[in-house]
Amino acid sequence: MEIPPIFDLSKKVALVSGASRGIGAAVAKILAEYGAHVIVTSRTAENLVEVETEILAAGKKVTSMVCHNGNLVQIETLFQKILQTHGRLDILINNAATNPFYGSVLEADEAAWDKTLAVNLKGPFFMSQHAAKLMQKNGGGSIVNVSSINGRIPMHKQSIYSLTKAGLISMTQAFAKELGGDNIRVNALLPGLTDTKFASALTKNEELMKTVIPQIPLGRIAQPDEMSGMVLFLVSEAASYVTGSTFTVDGGVLA
């Protein structure tokens, strides 16, 4: 495949958090396909074997590194390794997330609150901070935060998760304003319901899907690969004047 120059990532180093499956794995594969050396992370090395094997089998460049997105010590160690191994970072995809609580706001406990905010908001903030410092030294870069349509309209019984995704949208805008002068672009992807293991508690609930699917104009849930094209656009030169923006990929739910 001949890659159009505007989408050529062959000189780029990209980091994708939560890349073992789902949207993260799909994004890692497309960035590698378009030439980037992709660093994939997850909480355990075993989780990354499949995606790393697929990328290598396609003749592309990938490195797997262990990092818990809610652990600031592990995040700092990750970026030390990236600096030592690659000396630069051009692209960051903040994809790792968790949603341990599904229920009424009146039943939510502190443990669920702390875990969700640590992984979904604190982690991306400090990942972006470390990444931006590397990007500053190399003339710029691109950060994409994987938020959710829940960040626009909180979904029933997903209060904590939804507010972290709303926070991620605000964080996107704040970083974009502060880092634009360093040629660092920051945008957010807002997926709708997607067929992933992460969302399986919803997608495997047949009764729930009977009410959800009719609310989607395209009449179906998304596949992970249907999110990766937007991310490719956002990190490429095709989006060189795009920052501080949110891009909804939801089959028309928020239309």
C-alpha positions as CSV (number, residue, x, y, z in Angstrom):
1,M,0.0,0.0,0.0
2,E,1.3,3.4,-1.0
3,I,0.6,5.8,1.8
4,P,-0.4,9.4,0.8
5,P,2.2,11.8,2.2
6,I,-0.4,13.6,4.2
7,F,-1.1,10.4,6.2
8,D,2.5,9.2,6.4
9,L,3.5,8.5,10.0
10,S,6.8,6.7,9.2
11,K,8.9,9.1,11.2
12,K,6.6,9.2,14.2
13,V,6.7,7.4,17.5
14,A,3.2,6.8,18.9
15,L,2.0,5.7,22.3
16,V,-1.4,4.0,22.7
17,S,-2.6,3.3,26.3
18,G,-5.1,0.4,26.9
19,A,-4.1,-1.1,23.6
20,S,-4.6,-4.8,24.4
21,R,-8.0,-5.0,22.7
22,G,-11.0,-3.0,21.5
23,I,-10.6,0.6,20.3
24,G,-7.0,0.8,21.6
25,A,-5.9,-2.3,19.6
26,A,-7.6,-1.0,16.5
27,V,-5.9,2.4,16.8
28,A,-2.5,0.8,17.4
29,K,-2.9,-1.3,14.3
30,I,-3.8,1.5,12.0
31,L,-1.1,3.8,13.3
32,A,1.4,1.0,12.7
33,E,-0.1,0.4,9.2
34,Y,0.6,4.0,8.3
35,G,4.2,3.8,9.4
36,A,4.4,4.8,13.0
37,H,6.5,2.9,15.6
38,V,3.7,2.1,18.0
39,I,4.2,1.6,21.7
40,V,1.3,-0.3,23.2
41,T,0.6,-0.4,26.9
42,S,-1.6,-2.4,29.3
43,R,-1.6,-3.5,32.9
44,T,0.1,-6.8,32.1
45,A,2.5,-7.9,29.4
46,E,0.4,-11.0,28.7
47,N,-2.5,-8.8,27.6
48,L,-0.4,-7.2,24.8
49,V,0.9,-10.4,23.2
50,E,-1.9,-10.7,20.6
51,V,-1.9,-7.1,19.3
52,E,1.9,-7.0,19.3
53,T,2.0,-10.3,17.3
54,E,-0.5,-9.0,14.8
55,I,1.4,-5.8,14.2
56,L,4.8,-7.6,13.8
57,A,3.2,-10.2,11.5
58,A,2.2,-7.4,9.2
59,G,5.8,-6.2,9.1
60,K,5.2,-3.1,11.1
61,K,6.9,-1.6,14.2
62,V,5.7,-2.1,17.7
63,T,7.0,-2.2,21.3
64,S,4.9,-3.3,24.3
65,M,5.4,-1.8,27.7
66,V,3.5,-2.4,30.9
67,C,1.8,0.5,32.5
68,H,-1.2,0.9,34.8
69,N,-2.9,4.1,33.7
70,G,-3.9,5.0,37.3
71,N,-0.5,4.6,38.8
72,L,1.7,7.7,38.5
73,V,4.9,5.9,39.4
74,Q,4.3,3.5,36.5
75,I,3.5,6.3,34.2
76,E,6.7,8.1,35.0
77,T,8.7,4.9,34.5
78,L,7.0,4.4,31.1
79,F,8.1,7.8,29.9
80,Q,11.6,7.2,31.1
81,K,11.7,4.1,29.0
82,I,10.3,5.9,26.0
83,L,13.0,8.6,26.3
84,Q,15.8,6.0,26.7
85,T,14.5,3.8,23.9
86,H,13.2,6.3,21.3
87,G,14.3,9.7,22.5
88,R,11.0,11.2,21.4
89,L,7.3,10.9,21.3
90,D,5.1,12.4,18.5
91,I,1.7,10.9,19.2
92,L,-0.2,10.0,22.4
93,I,-3.6,8.2,22.4
94,N,-5.1,8.3,25.9
95,N,-7.4,5.3,25.5
96,A,-7.2,3.3,28.7
97,A,-10.3,3.5,30.8
98,T,-12.3,1.7,33.5
99,N,-16.0,1.6,34.5
100,P,-16.2,-0.5,37.7
101,F,-19.6,0.8,38.8
102,Y,-23.0,0.5,37.1
103,G,-25.8,1.7,39.3
104,S,-27.6,4.5,41.0
105,V,-25.8,7.6,42.0
106,L,-27.1,7.0,45.5
107,E,-25.3,3.6,45.7
108,A,-21.9,4.7,44.4
109,D,-19.1,4.3,46.9
110,E,-15.7,5.9,47.4
111,A,-13.7,3.0,46.0
112,A,-15.5,3.1,42.6
113,W,-15.1,6.9,42.5
114,D,-11.4,6.8,43.3
115,K,-10.6,4.0,40.8
116,T,-12.6,5.6,38.0
117,L,-11.1,9.0,38.4
118,A,-7.6,7.7,38.8
119,V,-7.7,5.7,35.5
120,N,-10.0,7.8,33.4
121,L,-8.9,11.3,34.3
122,K,-5.8,11.6,36.5
123,G,-3.9,9.1,34.4
124,P,-4.6,10.9,31.0
125,F,-3.7,14.2,32.6
126,F,-0.2,13.1,33.7
127,M,0.3,11.0,30.5
128,S,-0.4,14.1,28.5
129,Q,1.9,16.2,30.7
130,H,4.8,13.8,30.2
131,A,4.1,13.4,26.5
132,A,3.9,17.2,25.9
133,K,7.3,17.7,27.5
134,L,8.8,15.2,25.1
135,M,6.9,16.8,22.2
136,Q,8.1,20.3,23.0
137,K,11.7,19.1,22.5
138,N,10.9,17.8,19.0
139,G,8.8,20.6,17.5
140,G,5.3,19.4,18.4
141,G,3.0,16.5,18.3
142,S,-0.6,15.3,18.6
143,I,-2.6,14.0,21.6
144,V,-6.0,12.3,21.2
145,N,-8.1,11.6,24.2
146,V,-10.7,8.9,23.9
147,S,-13.7,10.3,25.7
148,S,-17.3,9.1,25.1
149,I,-20.7,10.4,24.1
150,N,-21.4,9.9,27.8
151,G,-19.2,13.0,28.3
152,R,-21.9,15.0,26.5
153,I,-25.0,13.2,27.9
154,P,-24.5,11.1,31.0
155,M,-26.0,7.7,30.5
156,H,-28.3,6.0,33.0
157,K,-26.5,4.3,35.9
158,Q,-23.1,5.4,34.5
159,S,-22.7,8.6,36.6
160,I,-19.0,8.3,37.6
161,Y,-17.8,7.1,34.3
162,S,-19.8,9.8,32.5
163,L,-18.4,12.6,34.6
164,T,-14.8,11.5,34.0
165,K,-15.4,11.5,30.3
166,A,-16.9,15.0,30.5
167,G,-13.7,16.0,32.4
168,L,-11.6,14.5,29.6
169,I,-13.3,16.8,27.1
170,S,-12.6,19.8,29.3
171,M,-9.0,18.6,29.8
172,T,-8.7,18.4,26.0
173,Q,-9.7,22.0,25.6
174,A,-7.4,23.2,28.4
175,F,-4.3,21.4,27.0
176,A,-5.1,22.6,23.5
177,K,-5.1,26.2,24.6
178,E,-1.9,26.0,26.6
179,L,0.1,23.9,24.2
180,G,-0.9,25.3,20.8
181,G,2.1,27.6,20.9
182,D,4.3,24.5,21.0
183,N,2.7,23.0,17.9
184,I,1.1,20.4,20.1
185,R,-2.5,19.6,19.0
186,V,-5.0,18.1,21.4
187,N,-8.4,16.6,20.4
188,A,-10.9,14.2,21.7
189,L,-12.7,11.2,20.1
190,L,-16.3,10.6,21.4
191,P,-17.3,7.0,20.5
192,G,-20.8,5.8,20.8
193,L,-21.6,2.3,22.0
194,T,-18.9,0.0,20.5
195,D,-18.6,-3.8,20.4
196,T,-15.8,-4.3,22.8
197,K,-15.1,-6.4,25.9
198,F,-15.2,-3.2,27.9
199,A,-18.8,-2.5,26.8
200,S,-19.9,-6.1,26.9
201,A,-22.0,-5.7,30.0
202,L,-24.2,-3.5,27.9
203,T,-23.9,-5.0,24.4
204,K,-24.6,-8.6,25.7
205,N,-27.7,-7.5,27.5
206,E,-30.4,-8.4,25.0
207,E,-33.2,-6.6,26.8
208,L,-31.2,-3.4,27.1
209,M,-30.2,-3.5,23.4
210,K,-33.8,-3.6,22.4
211,T,-34.1,-0.1,23.7
212,V,-30.7,1.2,22.8
213,I,-30.5,0.1,19.1
214,P,-33.6,2.1,18.1
215,Q,-32.0,5.2,19.4
216,I,-29.0,4.8,17.0
217,P,-29.9,6.2,13.5
218,L,-27.5,3.8,11.8
219,G,-29.4,0.9,13.6
220,R,-26.4,-0.9,15.0
221,I,-23.5,-0.6,17.5
222,A,-20.0,0.3,16.2
223,Q,-17.0,-1.9,15.6
224,P,-13.6,-0.9,17.0
225,D,-12.1,-0.4,13.6
226,E,-14.8,2.3,12.9
227,M,-13.1,4.5,15.5
228,S,-9.5,4.2,14.2
229,G,-9.9,6.1,11.0
230,M,-10.9,9.3,12.9
231,V,-7.8,8.9,15.1
232,L,-5.6,8.5,12.1
233,F,-7.0,11.7,10.6
234,L,-6.4,13.6,13.9
235,V,-2.8,12.6,14.3
236,S,-1.9,13.2,10.6
237,E,-1.0,16.3,8.7
238,A,-4.5,16.3,7.3
239,A,-5.6,17.7,10.6
240,S,-2.7,20.2,11.0
241,Y,-5.0,23.1,11.9
242,V,-7.3,21.1,14.2
243,T,-7.0,21.4,18.0
244,G,-9.2,21.7,21.0
245,S,-12.1,19.9,19.2
246,T,-14.3,16.9,19.9
247,F,-15.2,14.4,17.2
248,T,-18.3,12.3,17.7
249,V,-18.4,8.8,16.1
250,D,-21.7,7.5,17.4
251,G,-23.9,6.4,14.4
252,G,-25.9,9.6,14.9
253,V,-27.0,9.2,18.5
254,L,-26.2,12.9,19.4
255,A,-27.5,14.3,16.1
